[in-house]
């Protein structure tokens, strides 16, 4: 073996999956794969002095040598192979002129004329096209075409796969025949070792006492390490016609210990997955008891697959699942479903605790298809039988399920969309009848160059229809034109001019069913016009300071909008308004289209950036002033009610990739009280880190505006890596909101919502872990309590 900076003892190890994807026999069958090798590969020690191990002693299992996992350089696909003699070339000598010829060189050559045998010794190299053989000695019978190589044999096939052995019999096409104590190193890093190998009369390849693993056998520093797992087998048969490899007497070994027998194990040699049983997961939860989860993977075709799953519980009936995925010439789609029967508790009314036995389930399907270079169709359907199914069975924590369809046309200068949206609420306090169906939603935009002033013109047409079974219905259509022009002054200022005009038409009925009067609008047909003009000026100033470089950019904006008929228009998409650094300089600080900010206002502030080796600091601060003292649409507490707005800002500090701190805030303009305080903090590397997030909204907004309630929350997560592959991890979400901040909240001011703690092992080939999670709140039949998850997953094995 090549010299390494450190040496470690070898232990035999393995892992488990029925139905996998490997190709260890490309070297034994002709023709071989067509991939390229980059970088030299060292010849390893072979198997001749090894102990067969406990599995061989039982004769139900076989083992190869303890040293057959040798170090090797990486192999890549679809790279140009350098010529022999050039750096990075996998070949030692030049190829012969014809693919039917064999070029060779050696220290010594001999020729037995009577028997037509060529013998070569000492650094022998034979090359035929993209195949090359290295050996200490070679005897070539020209009459029979048989080539016998011995001593440190290394054969490279056209696919870049490497075969190492002590003695090898080949044809004059360099196709392998019989061999002993062999090692195969595949282009993607897998290794297969065997005591003997031979080609059968029917073309099949048979190996005896074989072992396989895709795990690396050296660390990043080049130190030897034991593979996490491997398969061993008394016999392996490969059929080049079907590309199927079958193992007999197979056993999974994990960290050197025989673990699970694998009767009927078969894999493919062409890198494609095959049907088989996946690795199981074990879980315990307060809602369902002990759970065992496993699945069967069915490879229907190269572009279609089906996974059938089963979850077995001690406290409830089993749950079945299925997932179908397909790739077509125009796109891809997947369909997933879960089904079971169990007792559920209706939620939404705390006085109702009567359980019901129901058939329950969940359906999820999505796909995207490209009809041509411009047109595409995207669709998604998500539906659950009830509001607690996903949470109880730990499938998802989503509190809303959105289904949609969208037909789009996109080119360089235009966009057209026909879409529809439907939402199923899973929240305890929401009424499904008040959740709208959005169908159709039509949006068209076209960008054209301004032929007069040189700016850009954006044209837009939009329509929307919202329908509710138990609430207000609204339809809307508008047409808009927006002109933008950006110029740079001789002094370095950036000046941007904007002019916008829009015409809206609305229709609504059953407006009284909307509980918040501010959102209703006037029933029937309504129309309005919107006009906005704005000028925005930035002045970047650069210079050196504190050992780094700074860019200080003062900014001022003037926006003017005539009085607009706002309150007669229903408010469907502009409710969650709050002054932030992200919308401080927006033309309209309302989200959506249904509300438009009126009057004339100045907005002023600055951006500042400082860079030094390893450091970066970004800061933003700003405020706005409205000239008119007329009543405004913004609710109290949003920071925009008075003529002078609150002060908003953001600060981000980064040090290399180790520390990142982001702070967003809003200060009351009168007393500088903190109305919004948001902090995100990350420190550490990918293996060891701490993340924390804190949010407090202290806006004192009326309770009737449900979209703007106050809250306070703490999030924390972290991971501690140790012993190279082991780690401890944890996370918690804590509700700090009390009744003074939100009278509808039942928290006492410190309410852990979800806590998680776990231990994990992960290397290049294997994942093991145990996780404890505590849910502090019950939701119907999704009980609060402890959940334990035991996870076991193999990598590099085709599917998991």
TILUM-232451 format. One record per atom (N, C-alpha, C): z, x, y; residue in one letter. Coordinates in steps of 0.05 Angstrom, whole numbers, plus 5000, padded with zeros to 4 digits. Atoms other than C-alpha are relative to their C-alpha. Layout:
BEGIN
ZXYa...
***
This chain:
BEGIN
500050174976x500050005000x500050175025x499949844976x499050235072x502950035009x497349954989x505150525107x500749795020x499050204982x509149995143x502550105014x497649904986x514550085196x502649924986x497650085014x519449735150x499249884973x500650105027x519849525077x502249804993x498150215008x523148905048x499549944971x500450065028x524348724975x498449744997x501650245005x519648204946x501549814982x499050215017x521947554918x497849804995x502150205006x517447054884x500949745012x499350254986x517146404923x497649815000x502150205002x513145754926x500649745015x499650264989x512445034951x498349794986x500950225017x509944344929x498249815014x501650234992x504243854938x498049954978x502050075020x499943484888x497549925015x502450054985x492943494914x499950175025x500049824978x491244064961x497250105004x502649904993x485644474989x500050305001x500149715000x484545204968x497350084987x502449905012x478645634946x500350284990x499549735009x481046224906x498050124981x501849905020x475046294860x497250055011x502649954989x469346414908x498950264990x500949735009x469147134883x498949994971x500850005028x468046924811x497549844995x502350175004x462246454821x497850085019x502349944983x455246574848x498549745005x499649824977x453046444901x502749975013x497550014987x459146604942x499749875028x500050124973x461046305010x498750195020x501349854979x457546535074x501850015024x498349964977x463046755121x500250305005x499949724993x464247425156x502850105002x497449865000x469947925154x500050185024x499749814979x472448305214x502550174995x497749835004x477048905208x500250104972x499749885027x478549375150x502349864985x498050115017x482649125092x500950214980x498949795017x487249595054x500349914971x499750065028x487549624979x503049994993x497150025006x494349374954x500750124973x499149945027x498449584895x499549764982x500750215018x496749184834x502449924982x498050155014x500548814781x501150144975x499749905027x501049294723x502950054992x497249935007x508549474727x502049785005x498250214991x511348794745x501449864977x498650175020x516348354710x498949725001x501250265000x513547684689x501849785011x498250194988x519847314712x500849784981x498850215017x523746724685x498049794992x502050215008x517846244687x498350094977x501649905023x513846684640x501650004975x498449995024x519646744592x500149734987x499950265012x519545994582x497249924989x502850055010x511946034567x498849745010x501150244988x511245394606x499050065028x500749934972x509945774669x499150294999x500949734999x506546424688x500650125027x499549864975x507846944741x498350245002x501549754996x503747504770x502050215011x498249784993x506448164795x501549945025x498350044976x511948194846x498750135024x501249864977x507548634890x497249915006x502850064996x500948264889x499549895028x500450094972x502147974959x499850245018x500449754985x499248554997x499349935029x500850044972x498248635072x497050025003x502949994995x491348525100x499649915029x500650084973x488048445168x498749735000x501050274998x485647775194x497149984994x502850065007x479047455175x499249775018x500950214982x475047025223x497349904990x502550125009x469146565213x497950025023x502250024981x462246565246x500050215021x500249774982x462547255277x497850184990x502149815007x456947755278x501350254986x498949785015x458348295226x498850265010x501249744992x457549005254x498750144977x501349845020x453049475217x502050204988x498349815013x456049955167x500350255017x499449774984x459350535202x501049945028x499150084974x460650155266x502949904999x497250105000x467849985287x500149704993x499750285008x469949335255x498249904978x501850085022x464649325201x501649994974x498750025026x467049085133x498650174979x501649865019x461749515099x500250305005x499849714999x462150255083x497250135001x502749895002x454750375070x498049795009x502150184991x448250085095x498949834977x501150175021x445049505057x497350114991x502649925009x438949645013x497849845014x502250144986x432049445038x499549734988x500550265013x431548874988x502649894990x497650135011x436848364968x500350034970x499949975029x435048494896x500850284991x499249735007x436949224900x502950055006x497249924995x443749564898x500050285010x499649734988x445450154943x502750104991x497349905007x451050614922x500250295009x499449734995x454351264937x502650074986x497649915014x459751684902x500250305003x499749714999x462652374900x498550144977x501549885023x459552504831x498449794986x501850185014x453752184794x499150124974x501149915026x451452234722x498249794989x502050195011x445751924682x499650074971x500449985029x445451814607x497349884993x502750095002x438051784594x499549834975x500450165025x438451524522x500949725003x498950274998x442750934540x499449865027x500650114973x440150824611x502649925014x497450064987x447350864638x500450205023x499349844977x448951104707x503050005003x497149984996x456051354716x500650135027x499249894974x459351484783x503050015001x497149964997x466251734801x500750115027x499049904975x470351884862x498949845024x500750154976x470151394921x497349864996x502550135005x464650974890x499749755017x500550244984x461450444935x497249894991x502550145006x456049944912x499749775019x500450224981x452849464960x497449854993x502350175004x448148884947x500149775021x500050194977x446348475010x502750015014x497450014986x453048245038x502450024980x497949955019x457048424975x500450304997x499449725002x460549084967x502350054980x498149945021x464449404910x501150295005x498749744998x469449984916x501550054973x498549945025x472350334854x500250304997x499849725006x474551004827x497750094983x502249945017x469350994772x498349754995x501850225006x463250564756x498150094979x502049955021x458850534693x498049765002x502150204996x452250164703x497950024978x502050005022x448049984642x497549865011x502450114988x441049884669x498549824980x501350175020x438649574604x501149715000x498750265002x443749004602x500749895028x499250084973x445248984677x503049995003x497150024999x452749034661x501150245016x498649804984x457049414711x503049984994x497249995006x464049624692x501350195021x498649844980x468549854750x502950024993x497249975007x475450134741x501350185021x498449844982x480950434783x499849905029x499850094972x483050114850x497449855008x502450154995x477349614847x500449805023x500050204978x475849214910x497249895003x502650134998x470148714912x500049815023x500350184977x467948364976x497549834995x502350175004x463447754968x498849925027x501450074976x458747445019x501649835019x498250164983x464246995045x502350155012x497849844990x468947565061x502449994984x497750005018x473647405004x500250274986x499549745012x476848014972x501249974972x498849995027x478248144898x501050284995x498849755007x482948704878x500849994970x499349995028x483748914805x499950304991x500249735011x484249524760x497550054984x502549985015x478149384716x498549745003x501750244995x472348914728x497350044988x502750005011x465948744691x498349815017x501750164982x460148494734x497250014989x502949995005x452748334729x498850175022x501349844979x447648724769x499549845026x499950154975x448048154820x502850015013x497249974992x455348364830x501649744997x498550235007x457647704801x502150084979x497849915017x464547804769x499949884973x499650105027x465647744694x502950014993x497249985009x471947934657x501550215017x498349824984x477748274693x502949954992x497250025005x485148404687x501650085025x498149944978x491048424735x498549995027x501650034976x487048144793x501549865023x499050134976x488647934864x497749915017x502050114982x484247484907x501349965028x499250054973x485147504983x497849845014x502150174990x481346925014x499850035031x500649964972x478346905084x502049875018x498150144983x483546425110x502950094994x497349885004x489446845083x501349924974x498850065026x490846515016x499750234980x500049805021x492446954956x500349874973x499850095027x491346834883x500150254982x499849785019x493647324829x500149904972x500050095028x492647294754x500050244982x500049785020x493647714692x497250064991x502749975010x486547594666x498249795013x501950194991x480247254688x497350044986x502649975014x473547104654x498349765006x501950214997x467246694661x499449884972x500650135026x466246174605x497049964997x502950045005x459446034572x498949775016x501050234985x458945364609x500150055030x500049944972x459745714676x502749975013x497450024988x467045534687x501550265000x498449764997x471946064709x502849944991x497350055010x478646134674x501850245006x497949804994x484846514698x502449934984x497550045015x491146604658x502350145015x497649904987x498246724684x499550055029x500949984972x496246584756x502249905019x498150084979x500146494821x498449985026x501550054975x497746224889x502049945022x498650074976x500546204960x498450065024x501449944975x497546145030x501850135020x498149914981x503746435062x499550305007x500249724992x503447095102x502250164985x498149825014x506847685068x500950235017x499049804981x508048105130x500849855025x499250114974x511547955196x498150095021x501749924978x508348025264x500350295006x499649714995x511248725267x498950174977x501249855022x507848915201x502050054977x498149965021x514148885159x499449814976x500450175023x513648615088x502049774999x498250235003x516547925076x499149844976x500650165023x516947455018x498749745009x501150264993x512446835020x502149784993x498050215004x516446195026x499749854974x500550155025x513145854967x497550094987x502549955014x507745914915x499949814976x500550135025x504645554856x499650214979x500649835023x504645884788x499049824978x501150165022x500845664726x499350184977x500849855024x499545884655x497050034998x502949995001x492145724662x498849855023x501450124978x487345564718x497049994992x502850045006x480245284707x498649925026x501650074976x474945264761x497249934992x502750095006x468544874757x498350035025x501649964975x463345134808x498249765006x501750234994x459244504801x501449795016x498550204986x464644034824x501950115021x498249864981x468644554864x502949924996x497250085006x475044304830x501450214984x498349815014x480644764808x502349844987x497950155014x485444504755x502050204989x497849835008x492244804740x501349884975x498550095024x495644764672x502750154999x497349885000x503144884666x500850095027x499549914972x503744904742x502949945007x497350024990x510444994776x500150085029x499449934972x512745004848x502450185000x497849824996x517145594866x500650015030x499150014972x521145554931x502150225004x498249784995x524546184958x500750154974x499649845024x523546514890x501249844977x498750155022x526745954849x498049784990x501650225011x522645504802x501349735007x498850244990x523544814830x498949744987x501150255009x518744264809x497650054982x502549985016x513744224751x497849825013x502150154988x506943974774x497849944980x502150075020x503143664716x497649875014x502550124989x495943494732x499350105027x500749894973x495643924795x497150095001x502849924996x488444004820x499550035029x500749954972x485444264884x497050055001x502949944996x478544404913x499750295010x500649724992x475445084924x498550025026x501749994976x471244894985x501649945025x498450044976x477044805033x500549715007x499650284995x476944045029x502549894986x497750125014x483143635013x499249824978x500650185022x483543224950x502349804998x498050215003x487442614930x502550114987x497549915011x494742714914x502549895013x497550104990x502042564926x501250205020x498849834980x505342844989x502950064995x497249935002x512143135000x501849785011x498350234992x517842625006x501950085023x497949974980x522742525063x502449824991x497650155007x529942285054x501549935026x498750094976x533641875106x502349814993x497950205003x540141485113x500549885028x499650134974x541140965168x501949764996x498150235001x546240425185x498649744995x501450255003x540839895184x498949954972x501450035025x537540035117x501250154976x498849845021x542040505077x498450254994x501449765009x539041085037x497049934998x502950055000x531441135045x498650254989x501849795010x526241545006x497249915008x502650054990x519441585038x498050194987x502149835011x513141835004x497349865002x502650124997x505641715004x498050134980x502249905017x499341794963x497550025018x502349954984x493242094997x497549974982x502550055014x486341854974x497750105017x502449894986x480342274995x497649854991x502250175008x475041734992x497350145002x502449854995x469542155021x500650225021x499549794981x468642745068x500849905027x499450124974x469242275128x501849764998x498350245003x473941745100x502450074983x497649955016x481141765075x501949775003x498150215001x486641285057x502750114991x497349925007x494141415055x501649754994x498350235008x498540915017x502850104998x497249914999x505940975031x501949794990x497950185009x512340675004x502750125010x497349934992x519340685033x502049844983x498150135017x524940524984x502750025012x497450024987x531740305011x502149904981x497850115017x538540164980x501049735010x498850244989x540439595028x498049785005x502150204994x533739235039x497750034980x502449995017x527239085004x498350245008x501849784994x522039645000x498049925022x502150044980x516839725055x497550154991x502649885007x509439865040x498450065025x501749934976x504540195088x497450114990x502649895005x497340395090x498750095026x501449894977x493140815137x497350094991x502849935006x485540855135x498850135024x501349864978x481741355177x497150064992x502849955006x474241445183x498750135024x501749874979x469441885222x497249924995x502850095002x462541595235x498250185017x501949844984x456341875267x500449955029x499750074971x458241535333x502950035010x497250004991x465841595334x501950014977x497949995020x472241515296x501949765004x498150224998x477440975281x502150034978x497950005020x483940875243x501449735001x498650265003x487640265217x502650064985x497449955013x495140285199x501549745000x498450245002x499639735174x502550044984x497450005014x506839635150x500749714993x499250275008x509539035112x502550024982x497550035017x516338835082x501149725004x498550254996x521038255076x502950075003x497249934995x527938295106x501349795019x498550184982x533237925145x500050115028x500049924972x532637945221x501849825016x498450164981x537037715278x498449965025x501550054975x533337385336x501550125024x498849884977x534537745402x499049855025x500650134975x534337495474x502149805008x497850194995x540237015468x502450104985x497749885013x547037335454x501649804985x498550205014x549836675430x498849934973x501350065026x544936635372x500250244982x499749785018x546937075314x499249924971x500850095027x543836685256x497750174990x502149835011x539837145212x497949834986x502250145013x533136945184x498550204981x501549845020x529437205122x497049955006x502850034992x522237345143x498350224988x502049795006x515937725123x499550145026x500149854975x515638275174x498050234998x501949785001x510738815193x499050095027x501149884976x506739205243x497150084994x502849945003x499239305254x499250175023x500949824979x496139885293x497350104993x502749915004x488740025299x498850105026x501349904976x484740435348x497550154992x502549855005x477940755354x498450045026x501849944977x472741035401x497250064989x502749975008x465141015394x498250065024x501949934980x459841355436x497349884993x502550145007x453740905438x497650175008x502049814993x449541415475x501350205019x498949804982x450441965527x501849895022x498550124977x453341475578x501949784991x498450235007x456140865542x501950074977x498049975021x462440855500x501749754998x498250235005x467240335470x502650114989x497349925009x474740445462x501649754996x498450245006x479339945429x502650084987x497449965012x486639905408x501449744996x498450245006x490839365375x502750094989x497249955010x498439405367x501549745001x498650255003x502238805342x502250034980x497750005018x509138735311x500849714995x499250275007x511938135275x502349895017x497750084984x518238125317x500950235018x499349804980x521938515371x501750234989x498249795010x526538935327x498850154976x501049885024x522039125268x499650305004x500749724997x519539795296x502550175003x497649844995x526440025318x501750014974x498350005024x530039805254x498950204979x501149825021x525140185209x499150275011x500449744987x524740775257x497150095001x502849944997x517240725267x499350085028x500649954972x517140715343x502449905017x498050094980x521840655403x498749865024x501450144978x516640315447x501249735005x499050274993x519139695484x497749825008x502350164995x512039445497x497750104982x502349935016x505839435452x497549905014x502450074985x499239445489x497550014982x502650025013x492539235460x497949995021x502149994980x486039365496x497350044988x502849935006x478539405494x498750085026x501249904976x474439795543x497250104994x502849915002x466839875548x499450145026x500449834977x465040445595x497250115001x502549854996x458840745625x500750215022x499349794982x459741425659x497550185003x501949794995x454541875692x501050185022x499149814980x454742405746x501049875025x499350124974x455441915804x501049724998x499150285002x457641245776x501849954976x498150085021x462840905733x500049704998x499950295004x462740205702x501849954976x498150065022x468139895659x500449704998x499350275007x469039225625x502350024980x497649965017x476039185595x501749754999x498050205003x481538725572x502650114989x497449895008x489038835562x501949774992x498050195009x494438465523x502550154994x497549865004x501738655520x502049824985x497850145014x507138445470x502650135008x497549884992x514038545498x502050004977x497949985020x519638785452x502850025013x497549984985x525038775506x501549744998x498350235006x530838315495x500049795023x499850184977x530838015566x497449895010x502750094990x523337885574x499149764985x501350235012x519737235561x497150064995x502849945007x513137325525x498149835016x501850184985x510136735562x499550095028x500449904973x510937095628x498550275001x501549755001x507237715605x497049925001x502850094997x499937655628x498150124981x502449905013x493537725590x498050075022x501949914979x488738135633x497250014987x502750025012x481637925614x498349805017x501049725001x476638095640x501050165023x499549824978x477938705682x497450165003x502649874995x471438965713x500250185024x499849814978x470939585755x497450165000x502549854996x464639915783x500450185025x499849814978x464440535827x497450175001x502349824996x458640945856x500550185023x499749794979x458941585895x497250085010x502549924988x453341735944x500550195023x499749824978x452342285995x499349865026x500550114974x452642096068x497750155013x502349864989x445742256096x500250065030x499849974971x448042226169x502050215007x497949824992x454642596176x500750214979x499549805021x454742966110x502449964983x497750065016x460842646079x499349884973x500450145026x461742256014x500749715004x499550284999x461441506007x500649904971x499350125026x464941145949x499949705003x500250295002x462940425934x501449914975x498550115023x467339995889x499949705000x499850295004x467039285862x501949964976x497950035020x472939025821x500749704998x499150275005x475038375789x502150004978x497750025018x481238165750x500849714996x499050275006x483637535715x502650044983x497449995014x491037475694x500749714992x499350265011x493036895649x502650024985x497450015013x500036705627x500349724987x499550265013x502136155578x502249855014x497850134988x508536005616x500450095029x499649904973x507336295685x497549975017x502250024981x502736385744x497550144990x502649885006x495336525734x498750095026x501249884976x491536965783x497350124993x502649875002x484337165792x499450145027x500549844977x481937705840x497350134998x502549844999x475438025863x499950135028x500449874974x473938525918x497750204999x502049794997x468638995943x500950195022x498849804981x470339645979x498050235004x501549764993x466840216015x501950195014x498249804988x470440866031x498450255006x501549764991x467641456071x502050225005x498349774996x470742146070x498350245010x501349764989x468942766110x502150225003x498149774997x472443446105x498550225014x501149784985x471244006154x502250215005x498249784993x474344686170x499450095028x500449914973x475444886242x499850315001x500149714997x474145596268x502850134998x497349895001x481745696270x501449974973x499050025027x482745526197x501349734993x498950275007x485144796201x498149854982x501650185017x482844306148x500349725011x499950264989x480943646178x498549814982x501250195017x479443036136x500149735013x500350264988x476842376163x499449794979x500450225019x477141716124x499749745014x500350274990x474541026138x499649824975x500050185023x475540446089x499749715009x500250294995x473339726089x499949854973x499850145025x474839206036x500149705005x500050294999x473638456026x501149894974x498550105023x478338075978x499749704998x499850295005x478037385946x501949974977x498050065020x483937105906x500149704994x499450285007x485436475868x502450004981x497650015017x492136285837x500949714997x498850275004x495535675808x502750034985x497450015011x502435485782x501850235012x498649794986x505335965834x503049974999x497150054999x512235635832x501450114975x498849895024x513335915762x500850295003x499249734994x514036605793x502749995014x497350034989x521536675806x500450155026x499649854976x521037195862x497949905021x501750124980x518236855924x498150205013x501649804988x515737505953x497550074985x502349935017x510837575895x498149774996x501550245007x508036865892x497349985014x502450064985x502936815947x499649705003x500650284996x499736155967x498049904979x501650105021x496735725913x497249925010x502750074993x489235615912x498450245008x501849794992x483636025943x501050135025x499349844976x485236585992x498050235003x501849784995x481037116025x501250175023x499049824979x482437716069x498150245003x501549754995x479238336099x502050235005x498349774997x482239036098x498350225013x501349774987x480439616144x502150215005x498249784997x483640296145x498450245011x501149764990x482140906187x502150225000x498049795002x485541576179x498850275007x500749724996x485342296202x502450174990x498049845013x489042836164x499450295007x500449724991x490043556190x502050184985x498349805013x492744146150x499450275013x500449734988x493744856177x501450214983x498849805018x495045366122x500450265015x499349744987x498645996148x501150184978x499249825021x499446596103x501250255011x498749754991x503547226107x501950104979x498149875019x508347696072x502949945009x497250054994x515847546067x501650044975x498149965022x521647746023x498750144976x501349855022x517348215982x497849854985x502150165012x512247675966x498149905020x502050124983x506747255996x500649705003x499550284995x507746576029x497649865011x502050174987x503146006048x501549765011x498650224986x506145526099x497949825012x502250194993x501944896110x501249765014x499350244986x504144416165x497849784996x501950225004x500843736157x500849765016x499550244985x500143126201x497749804994x501950205007x496642476186x500449755018x500050254985x494841866228x498449794985x501350225015x493341206192x500349755017x500050254984x491440566228x498849774983x500950245015x490739876194x500649755017x499550254985x489839206231x501849824983x498350205014x494438616213x498449884977x501350095024x492838376143x501649764989x498750235013x494237706109x501050084973x498949905025x498837976057x501549794984x498250185014x503937436040x498649764987x501550225013x498636916024x498750094974x501349895024x496037375969x502250044978x498149945022x499637395901x500350304996x499549715005x502938065886x500450044970x499949955029x501438255814x500250304993x500249715008x500339015816x501250185021x499049834979x504039265878x503049955004x497250084998x511339115862x501950245000x498149775003x514639785843x499550205022x500449834977x514440085913x502550175005x497849824993x518740685930x498850245014x501049764986x517641255980x500750254984x499649755015x516641905943x498150215013x501849784990x513342585957x497249954991x502750045011x507442365915x498449795015x501550204985x505541765960x500550025030x499449974972x508042026027x497549995018x502449994984x501042166053x497749824989x502050195010x497441606015x499149815022x501050204980x493041136055x501549744999x498550255004x496940556025x502350084982x497749925017x504040706000x500749794979x499750195022x503840065958x498350094977x501849965023x501440175887x498249764996x501850225006x495539755865x498549915024x501850104980x491139315908x501149755015x499250264989x495138675923x501550015026x498649974975x499138935981x498950255015x501149794983x496539366039x501850055023x498249934978x500839726089x498649965027x501250074974x499539486161x501050185022x499149864976x500039796230x499050285002x500749734994x499440486258x502450184994x497849825007x503641066231x499150295001x500349715002x504341816237x501750094976x498549875021x506342206176x499850305004x499849724994x508542926184x501750144979x498449855020x511243466138x498750274996x501249745006x509544126106x500250064970x499949885027x508144476041x500550305003x499549724998x510745176028x500050124972x500149865026x509245655971x500550305005x499449724999x512046345959x499650124972x500649875025x509546815905x500950295002x499349725003x512447475882x499850064970x500349945028x511947855816x502049844983x498350165017x514647355765x501149755012x498750234986x516846845817x497949835014x501550194985x513846225847x501849775010x498450224989x517145725894x498149825016x501550204985x513845085919x502049805012x498250194986x517044615970x498349815017x501350214984x514843966004x502149845014x498250164985x518343586059x498449835020x501550164981x516042996101x501349745007x499050254990x517242346138x497749865015x502050144985x513241806172x501349835022x499150164977x513841406237x498049795005x501850234995x510940706248x500349925029x500050064972x508940526319x501049715005x499350284996x509939776311x502849944990x497450095010x516739446305x499949724988x500350275012x513938806274x501250014972x498950015027x516938566208x498150134980x501549855020x514638966149x500449884973x499950115027x513138796077x501950144981x498449845018x517339346046x502849894998x497250095003x523939106016x502050215010x497849814992x530439406042x500650184977x499249805020x532240036006x497750174989x502249845010x525240295993x499550245017x500449774983x525740796050x497849965021x502350054982x519940476089x500449765018x499650254986x523139866121x500150045031x499749954971x524840166190x497550145011x502249864988x519940466239x499950304991x499949735011x522341156218x500849994971x499550015028x522141266144x502250194992x498249805011x527041626100x498550274997x501149735004x525942376087x499750054971x500449945028x522842566021x499150294996x500849735005x521743235989x500050074970x500149905027x520643645927x500250305001x499849715002x522544355907x499650084971x500449895027x520144745846x500450305001x499549715002x522545435826x499350084971x500749895026x519445835769x500450304999x499849725005x521146515741x498750064973x501649955023x515946755692x499749744984x500050255017x515846265633x502849954989x497350025010x523346295626x501749795015x498450194985x526245865682x498149825016x501450194983x523445235715x502049795009x498350204988x527344795762x498449835019x501450184983x524444175796x502049805011x498250184987x528243755846x498549825019x501350204982x525743115880x502249835012x497850144987x529842735931x498949835023x500450164976x529942205985x502649975015x497650014984x534942236042x499849775020x499950224981x537041636084x499750115029x500649894973x534341736155x502449975019x497850044982x540841486187x502350184995x497649855006x546341846150x499550234979x500849805020x542542316102x501249964973x499050065027x545541966042x497750034980x502149955021x541742135978x499449734987x500950265012x537841515957x498550054974x501349925026x533841865903x500750294995x499249735007x536242485867x499050054971x501249955026x532042745809x499850304995x499949715006x533143425777x499150044971x500949925027x529443735717x500350304999x499349715003x531744415691x499350094972x500749885026x528844845636x500550305001x499649715002x531145545616x499850084971x500149905027x529445945555x497150064991x502649945013x523746135508x499249774982x500950215018x519945725457x502149964978x498150035022x525345865405x502849935009x497350064990x531645825447x499849915028x500450104974x531945385507x502149775005x498450234992x535944855545x498449855021x501350174981x532844265581x502049795009x498250214990x536643785626x498549855022x501150174980x534543205669x502049805010x498150194988x538542785718x498549835020x501350184981x536242175757x502049805010x498450214988x539941735806x498549865022x501250164979x536841175846x502249835013x497850134985x541840935899x498749875024x501750114978x537240485940x501249745011x498850254991x541539855947x497949785005x502150214998x535439405936x501149744988x499050265011x536838655925x499549974970x500250035029x538038465853x497649834991x502350185008x532337955855x497550154994x502449845005x527238505854x500450174976x499449875026x527538695781x498650264996x501449755003x522439255788x501350235014x498949794982x526839645837x503050034996x497149985003x533839635807x500950294999x498949745000x538340235815x500850084971x499149905026x540140675756x500750305003x499249725001x543241345738x499950084970x500549925027x541441735676x500150314997x500049715007x542642425644x498750044973x501449935025x538142735592x500550304996x499649725006x539643395557x499050054972x501049925026x536343765500x500050304998x500049725003x536444455471x499550094972x500549885026x534744915414x501050295000x499049735003x538145555389x498750124975x501349875022x533746005346x501650244990x498549775011x537046505299x498750074973x501049905026x535246915237x497049954997x502950014999x527846895256x498849724995x501250255007x526246225223x501949765002x498050214999x532645815232x500549925029x499350094973x534545385291x501849764999x498450244995x539744885315x498849865024x501150144978x537344335360x501649745005x498550254994x540243725395x498949885026x500950144976x538843205449x501849765004x498450244993x542442635484x498949875025x500750174976x540742075533x502449845006x497650134993x546641815571x499549825025x500250194978x546641195616x502550025017x497849974982x551041335676x500249775020x500050234981x549540675712x502449834996x497850195002x555440235727x499349745015x500650274988x555939515754x499850015030x500349974971x556539755826x497150075007x502849934995x549540045820x498149784990x501750215010x546539485778x501949794987x498150205010x550738845768x499149894973x500950115026x546338645708x500450204978x499649805020x548039295672x502849984987x497450025014x553539275619x501350264995x498949735004x554840025619x502550035016x497549944986x561740285639x499750255017x500449764985x558540885674x499650254984x500649785018x558141335613x499549884973x500850145024x554241035557x497950164985x502149855015x550741505507x498249804986x501950185012x544541135487x499050114973x501149885024x541941625435x500750294999x499249725004x544542285408x498850114975x501349885023x541142765361x500950294997x499249735007x543243405326x498850084974x501349935025x539743805272x499950304995x500449725009x538544445233x497350014987x502749995010x531544675217x499350294992x501249755008x527845225181x497049965002x502950034997x520545345199x498850285001x501649754998x515845925183x497149914999x502850065000x508345965176x499149814979x500850165023x508245575111x501849764994x498050195010x514345135107x501749895022x498050134981x518744645146x502149874983x497750135012x525644445123x501949925023x498250084979x530644055165x501749774993x498250235002x536443575169x500749925029x499550114973x537443135231x502049774998x498250234996x543242695251x499549885027x500550154975x542042155303x501949775001x498250234997x546841645331x498849825022x500950214981x544341005365x502549845008x497550124990x549940725409x499749715006x500450284994x546840045421x498549864978x501450165020x544939505372x498049825014x502050184990x538839065382x499149824978x500550185022x538838475336x500850134974x499449885026x538438725264x499650305000x500149714998x537039435288x502850095009x497249954995x544339645283x500450275014x499249754990x547840185321x501450154978x498749855020x550640755281x498550264995x501149735006x548641415247x497649984982x502449965017x541941615217x499850294993x500449735009x540842235175x497250024988x502749965010x533842495161x499850284988x500549755013x532143045111x497050034997x502949964998x525143325121x499250254984x501149785016x520943765075x497049985002x502850014996x513843945092x498750284995x501549755006x508844465066x497750025020x502349954982x503744775113x497850134985x502349865011x496845055099x499249924972x500450095027x495844615039x498049774999x502150215001x490344125059x500849755013x498850224985x494643535079x503050004994x497150005002x502043395088x501149725001x
***
